[in-house]
Amino acid sequence: MDGLPEHKYTFKVAKDANKIEIKNAVEELFNVEVTKVNTLNCRGREKRVGRYVGTTASYKKAIVTINPNPVNEKGTKKAEKKKGTIEFFDGMY
């Protein structure tokens, strides 16, 4: 939530997803223009319950930067208007 003023959104993604796949998925799902994708692998934490020790699941996190002033694509039959924000997160800030 700290990155919303800078148009940065954080997602939990599949471990084998690369930056290009993440960018294409976000652009297709939310109809926005992605300028940058940063990824990081988060290790599982060690948890104890009594004398038993286990770990939580590890995961991959993607921080996606959205262009706040998108340009419409010209030259295509259907010129879709790209948005500058993701509406789902607008009410949370």
Phi, psi and omega in degrees: 000339181291335184271357183300321177297333178266011180062042177248130181237141183250133180228149170267124186237172178295148184295330183265007180282139176257177186295323180294317178295320179295316180299313180297321181293317180293318179297321181286318183289317188253358178057052179232168176256118181269130179260331185206145177229124174246137180235153174211143178267126180255123180284154176288146181271150176278131180235145178239140171229100185068235180267358182268137181241135177214179179232151173280167183288142174274159183207172178244137182243139178239131175252113187253128177260128183259142175286119182288337179238079184287157178251135179290144178281127179250157180095354176257160180296312179255099177276103181278141177275118178279147180261160180264351179218169173258116188298331181302324183268353185298321183283350184273343184268000000 
